[in-house]
């Protein structure tokens, strides 16, 4: 079992970036104290389902300290999770808002916000033990990968070869069912590449696999 991720200092570039963002802040959050530490997983300890994202957003989870909390991506994801019966509420306020996940856990390929949302290969490797630990949970029935990097890393860790190419709606059937969706980033949602209906359809499949 890896050490507490919030104490990790393996990636100096990421630690410096997260702390820098917490100092300069965004105007709308100027009165808030940013988390700036590596962001831990969120959800139940023995999940039937695991959601894998890329990394915390600089002014999202790097600010709030909870996965997918504080940015537009989280608005889309939690709305879909609530609709599928996997989250206690459709919106968030903070990491202390009482949000409860039902039977699932949310993690990421990298637990620190990277510049331009692009962690290096070395940074991904440094964070891999945390994802390996999350995927080693014996109760796991399904994994929902948000984006191509999450899909590829999940396959590598679970020993799936050759790697299946990423596509929205892709799935791999095995002892653990792996599902893929476009990441609900603004780059995808603002352009219409991902709609709420598209995300909801995959989340519903994920929810059904977790039961």
Beta strands, then each sheet from edge to edge (+ up, - down):
strand 1: 42-43
strand 2: 49-53
strand 3: 104-108
strand 4: 142-146
strand 5: 171-172
strand 6: 177-181
sheet 1: 1+ 3- 2- 4- 6- 5+
end
